[in-house]
Amino acid sequence: MSLMKNILATSALSLSLGLASFASAQDYQPDPNAKPGGNIIVTYKDDVATLDPAIGYDWQNWSMIKSVFDGLMDYVPGTTELRPGLAESYEISDDGTTFTFKLRKGVKFHNGREMTAEDVKYSLDRVTTPATQSPGAGFFGSIKGYDAMADGSATSLEGVTVVDPYTVKIELSRPDATFLHVMALNFASVVPKEAVDEYGTDFGKHPVGTGAFKLSDWTIGQQLVFEKNADYWRSGVPYLDSITFEVGQEPIVALLRLQQGEVDVPGDGIPPAKFNEVMDNPDEAKRVVVGGQLHTGYITLNVQMEPFDKVEVRQAMNMAINKDRIVQMINGRATPANQPLPPSMPGYTKDYEGYPFDQEKAKQMLADAGYPDGFETELYVMNTDPNPRIAQAIQQDLSQIGVKVDIKALAQANVIEAGGTPKTAPMIWSGGMAWIADFPDPSNFYGPILGCAGAVEGGWNWSWYCNEELDAMATEADSITDPAKQEERLQKWSDVYMKVMEDAPWVPVFNENRYTMKSGRMGGADALYVDPVSIPVNYDYVYVTE
Amino acid sequence: MLAYLIRRLIQAALILLGVSFITFFLLFVLPADPVRQIAGRSATPETVANIRHQLGLDQPFIVQYWHYLTGLVQGDMGRSYLQKTEVATLIAARLPATLLLMLGAIVAELIMGLTLGIVAAIRRGGALDQSLMITSFVAVSAPQFVIGLLLLYVFAVKLSWFPIGGYGSFSNLVLPALTLGIMGSGWYSRMMRSSMIDVLRSDYIRTARAKGLRRFRVLALHAMPNAILPIIAMIGIDIGIFMSGIVVVESVFGWPGIGQLAWQAIQRVDIPIIMGVTLVSACAIVLGNLLADLITPFIDPRIKLR
């Protein structure tokens, strides 16, 4: 048995992942202008729910947790390129089911103790045990022994073995090409057992990790202060001495304070009502960084409900919506989409033209499908701006082909509930709840939202589309674990999504862009401010210039 | 008096029980599943089922309610579904801010309302009176969200007299307290005006004037104390009105009180927090009303509590 050896692993893997930026396959180059020191102020409207990496799963605490904790794998700052984190190197067996990670030596938790392989095992056991109630437990489904953890018959993952204090071996029950991405998720962060035992369920308010920052103060409802971890195992970073997160601030108030120089990064972004004003002002516009985002906004068509059970009707819907106008309505903060994957995702089909915007033809197709006079239906939508306005645009477009749409604008939780209840919501506009990838891999846009596994009560496949042939193709694609065959794997995924478009359970509408505003004194490459993994900002690498 | 108090306290307990039942029931029938909020979008069905079971949300309504109630009487308000922290801790951390804001609002509305009311009463029927009463009408009707943003824009952004939101010093308190108090000041100015007009018509004021006291002395020492008395009793009732206002005002000014907590919890169907804040608010309203009733006989000896 030969092993593919991967020391400082990125080059082979990233070359094969096929993104343009991967061609250079370099780890992060330190910024020559970076100066250590200083404090920045970041604001948020909502208080931070938790900093427990096994629990936290919203875009607000996601990047905060990344700065307090580390996992075995990580991403090169500002990119979607994997790099080793707490693991120094790793080996993958030929059949792709055994991963052996060599850990870095001398990495210390914030409490001063050295991190070892036992901690890695403990952390994976903790996140998969039902008592933790981790929303991310399912990501670890390919590890051998996961099922026994999930049903409570085991207290430790059979597939995770401590070989020696600096080596951990993870065996999978099936090949999983996404496994290294899974090990880079926050849920796979390494936590010290003694700290979890000490604080119990309050660990999320007293986090102890190995990350670049440690929590030094948390005044509930007011602020969190992160302080630089002087012993951080990556040398030279972080640059900032501290970060103050002020919570409870309306986005509009945060923007006013930024304009007065009191805030460095408004975490909730530029409020829609102020967007044009900011972008029309050259002084302010130059402090806005624009980037892509692994996001697609789409309309689901419930294939179990008439008349969306007919593929012609679904295709007609795809031709009837004026996506350019919807993008205009949100001040051009997005790009029209023609397929489920966003353009920056590996596996995106570049030469696909999508359905044309052709209402005449759409009308004809409806007539051919037996609906010459159109039909009546309902569109569920989340009730926060701009989603009801977008729903109205959709309503107008569909009225052009004789489809009369009744808009149901509800709170987020209610829309999610309706989507997961059989034969309830014929159409849903995904805005405000839309899929943003957990990790930059095409498989992440399939299983829960387009695969059969998600087409269940309480699932997220709101079009209830289940094509077993595609599920088989997806499984096949994800068993290609050889990095050398990555192109083949991505082609398979591209084929899957093209077949999805033929069956048209969705109308992909747009891919949102990200707009991060910062104060004039913030330094660091623009890519750090639209980091695909750390939203809004990669805190470990930005710095202040004064 | 004691019997009255005991009866009122029993009534209060029953009201709170009713509030808890209704809120719990409404949250139960709400077509939104808290477990799916906790589990997130990538959770497998077994993760969802596990969480549901651990939180006891797979139990029938009456069992869930009973569990909640038995916990509550032992002082356990449960743990937040999403934050995992004890609800009592979260509320305790935020309650002082809300109480401070309410106190500030009471002071603000009394100063504004009483002054305007007295001035209007003295200038009764004149242009000043009428414009003041129109202003007070606007103050009562204007949405707090608009008033808050307006004050913030003018006094914090344009004039920089006060900080833009935040918490911690007196200057942080002024604008949110004004915003919350402005509605009440509209009511108070109208009540103070009519109360003052009543008093000014009474015999003892005429006597005071007739014996040659100066006008200011009559107003300040004879009329005002008597006119204010009926208004003091209203303050208890204000607490209930404030409870509905704090959600908006705390949100606009970034005031770290329980209103913000409630708002965030409602978005995410975090039932233990919603229950906790609702019950604390209901307590405040019930106690406020009780206080108002208890004060009344001291102000007006003609009223007896039975």
Interface residues (C-beta under 8 A of the other chain):
Chain A: D46 D47 A49 T50 D52 I55 Y57 P130 A131 Q133 S134 P135 G136 A137 G138 F139 G141 A150 D151 T201 D202 G204 K205 T219 I220 G221 Q222 E246 V247 G248 Q249 E250 I252 V253 L256 R257 Q260 E262 A411 Q412 A413 N414 I416 E417 A418 G420 W435 D438 P448 A453 V456 G458 G459 W460
Chain B: L30 P31 A32 D33 P34 R36 Q37 I38 A39 G40 R41 S42 A43 T44 P45 E46 T47 V48 N50 I51 Q54 R79 L82 Q83 K84 T85 T89 L90 A93 R94 A97 L149 L152 Y153 A156 V157 S160 I164 G165 G166 Y167 E250 S251 V252 F253 G254 W255 P256 G257 Q260 L261 Q264 Q267 R268 V269
